[in-house]
Amino acid sequence: MRALFVSVAVLLAGCGGLDNSPLRLGVVRGVVLNPTVESLVIVEQLPELNAKPAADGRFEIAGVPQGDVALLVLASGTNAERLTVKVQGGAVSELGTVTPKVGARLTVHVHVPSNQSRANAVVTVAGVVIQKKLDREGEVDVALPSGCYPIKVAIRGLGAVEKQVCVEAPKYREVDFELLEPDGSAGREGCSVSGCETGYVCRSNGSCE
C-alpha cells in the first residue's frame, strides 16, 4: 500500500500536481462581416495567436489564455476594431458577428537606397506579417484601431527598421521607413540579395546603378 501511495505521489509530482493547464486555455470564435483578403484577427497580447477569416467571415483562435483578452480585428484597408473578450479556460467564447468601424488609416512608405528592389519587403504590424504587398511607390495601407503599435519593415539584403507608431481613428497618418545603404555585413549585403529595380544593374559594392 505504501509503495502504491509513493507511486501516485510521484506521478502527481511529475504532472505538476493536479496540472490542469489545458483548462486555463480557451477558444475564441466569431464572424467578421464582409471579410477581405486582408482580413486578420490577432490576439494583441500574443500576436502569434491569430486567424485569417474564411470567405464567409468565420474564424476561430484556439489556445487563448483565460482572462480579459484584447483582439485586433483588421478587416480591410479602411476598417478595424479592437475588442475585449473574456476568455474562460476550457470553454468557447462566441463573439457573434463583428462589424468593424472605420479605423485609423496608416500608410507605410518604404525608402530604399541606390534603386534597390522593394519586391520582397516584409511589413510586420503588432508582431504579425501583413500579406498585402507594397505598391509601385513603395507604400502599403493598413487600417488599425486607435493605439500604438510596433511596426517593422525588413528586406533581405538591406536589413530592417522598426518603429513604435501611434494612430488615432479615423485620422490618417503616413510613416516613412528608410533602410540603410548596404555595407557588406550580414543582412546588409545589398543588391546581391535584394536585387535591383528594373533597368538598374547590381554593382560589387551592393548598390544598383
C-alpha positions in Angstrom: 0.0 0.0 0.0 2.8 2.4 0.9 4.5 1.7 -2.5 1.3 2.5 -4.3 1.0 5.8 -2.4 4.5 6.7 -3.3 3.9 5.8 -7.0 0.8 8.0 -7.1 2.7 10.9 -5.4 5.5 10.7 -7.9 3.0 10.6 -10.8 1.3 13.8 -9.5 4.6 15.5 -8.9 5.7 14.7 -12.5 2.5 16.2 -13.8 2.9 19.3 -11.6 0.3 18.1 -9.1 -3.2 18.2 -10.5 -2.0 20.1 -13.5 -4.9 21.5 -15.5 -3.1 23.9 -17.7 -5.2 23.0 -20.8 -8.2 24.1 -18.8 -6.6 27.6 -18.5 -6.8 28.0 -22.3 -9.9 28.8 -24.2 -11.2 29.3 -27.8 -12.4 32.5 -29.4 -14.9 32.2 -32.2 -16.7 34.7 -34.3 -17.6 36.1 -37.8 -16.1 39.2 -39.4 -18.7 41.0 -41.5 -17.7 41.4 -45.2 -14.1 40.0 -44.9 -11.5 40.7 -47.5 -8.2 39.1 -48.5 -6.5 41.4 -46.0 -8.7 40.4 -43.0 -6.9 39.1 -39.9 -7.9 38.7 -36.3 -5.0 38.9 -33.8 -4.7 38.4 -30.0 -2.9 41.6 -29.2 -1.1 40.3 -26.1 0.1 37.2 -28.0 0.2 38.0 -31.8 1.3 34.5 -32.6 -2.3 33.6 -31.9 -4.1 34.9 -34.9 -6.6 33.7 -37.6 -7.5 34.6 -41.1 -11.3 34.6 -41.5 -12.8 32.2 -44.1 -14.6 33.5 -47.1 -17.8 33.7 -45.0 -16.0 35.6 -42.3 -15.9 32.8 -39.8 -12.7 32.5 -37.6 -11.5 30.5 -34.6 -8.5 31.0 -32.4 -7.5 28.2 -30.0 -5.1 28.2 -27.1 -6.1 31.7 -25.9 -5.2 32.2 -22.2 -8.1 32.8 -19.9 -8.9 36.3 -18.7 -9.6 39.6 -20.4 -8.0 39.4 -23.9 -7.8 42.2 -26.5 -8.5 41.2 -30.1 -7.4 43.3 -33.1 -9.7 42.8 -36.0 -8.0 44.1 -39.1 -10.9 43.8 -41.5 -9.8 45.8 -44.6 -7.7 48.7 -45.8 -10.2 51.1 -44.1 -11.9 49.2 -41.3 -10.5 47.9 -38.0 -11.7 47.2 -34.4 -10.3 46.3 -31.0 -12.5 44.1 -28.9 -12.1 42.9 -25.3 -13.1 39.3 -24.8 -13.4 37.5 -21.5 -12.0 34.0 -22.2 -12.8 31.1 -19.9 -10.4 28.2 -19.7 -11.7 25.1 -21.3 -14.6 26.9 -23.0 -15.5 28.6 -26.3 -16.1 32.4 -26.2 -18.6 33.2 -29.0 -18.3 36.7 -30.4 -21.1 36.5 -32.9 -20.8 38.9 -35.9 -18.1 41.5 -35.6 -18.8 44.7 -37.6 -15.5 46.7 -37.7 -15.7 50.5 -37.6 -13.6 52.9 -39.7 -10.1 52.6 -38.3 -7.0 54.9 -38.4 -5.6 54.6 -41.9 -1.8 54.2 -41.8 0.4 54.4 -44.9 3.8 52.7 -44.5 6.2 54.2 -47.0 9.4 52.3 -47.6 12.5 54.0 -48.9 15.5 52.0 -50.1 19.0 53.2 -51.2 20.5 53.0 -54.6 17.4 51.8 -56.5 17.3 48.5 -54.7 14.2 46.3 -55.2 11.4 46.5 -52.7 9.6 43.5 -54.2 10.4 41.3 -51.2 9.7 43.8 -48.4 8.1 42.3 -45.3 5.9 44.6 -43.2 5.1 43.5 -39.7 2.4 45.2 -37.6 1.9 44.3 -34.0 4.0 41.2 -34.5 2.1 39.8 -37.5 3.2 39.9 -41.1 0.9 41.9 -43.4 0.2 39.9 -46.5 -0.6 42.9 -48.7 2.5 43.9 -50.8 4.0 47.3 -51.4 2.7 49.2 -54.4 5.0 50.7 -57.1 5.5 53.8 -54.9 6.8 51.5 -52.1 3.7 52.0 -50.0 1.1 49.8 -48.2 -2.0 50.9 -46.4 -3.1 49.4 -43.1 -6.2 50.2 -41.1 -5.8 49.9 -37.3 -7.8 50.6 -34.2 -6.5 53.7 -32.2 -3.4 52.8 -30.3 0.4 52.4 -30.5 2.0 49.5 -32.4 5.4 48.2 -33.2 5.9 48.3 -37.0 8.8 46.7 -38.7 9.9 46.8 -42.3 12.6 44.3 -43.5 14.1 43.5 -46.9 16.6 40.7 -47.2 20.0 42.2 -48.1 19.0 45.6 -46.7 18.3 44.8 -43.0 15.3 46.0 -41.0 13.9 49.1 -39.4 11.4 49.1 -36.5 9.4 52.0 -35.1 6.7 52.5 -32.5 3.8 54.2 -34.3 0.7 55.7 -32.7 -2.5 56.2 -34.6 -5.9 57.6 -33.9 -9.1 56.6 -35.7 -10.4 57.9 -38.1 -7.3 60.1 -38.8 -4.7 59.4 -41.5 -1.0 59.1 -40.9 2.0 58.3 -43.1 5.2 56.9 -41.7 8.5 56.7 -43.6 10.8 53.8 -43.2 14.3 54.3 -44.6 16.6 51.3 -45.0 20.3 51.9 -44.8 22.9 51.7 -47.5 24.4 48.2 -47.8 27.8 47.8 -46.1 28.6 44.2 -46.9 27.7 42.9 -43.4 25.2 40.1 -42.9 21.7 41.3 -43.6 23.0 44.3 -45.4 24.8 42.8 -48.4 22.7 44.9 -50.8 21.5 44.0 -54.3 23.3 40.7 -54.4 20.5 39.6 -52.2 17.7 42.1 -52.6 18.0 42.7 -56.4 17.6 45.9 -58.3 14.7 47.8 -59.8 14.1 47.2 -63.5 16.7 49.0 -65.6 19.5 49.0 -63.0 22.5 46.8 -62.6 23.9 45.3 -59.3 27.4 46.5 -58.6 30.0 44.8 -56.4 29.5 47.3 -53.6 25.9 46.2 -53.2 24.4 49.3 -54.9 22.2 49.5 -58.0 23.3 51.7 -60.8 
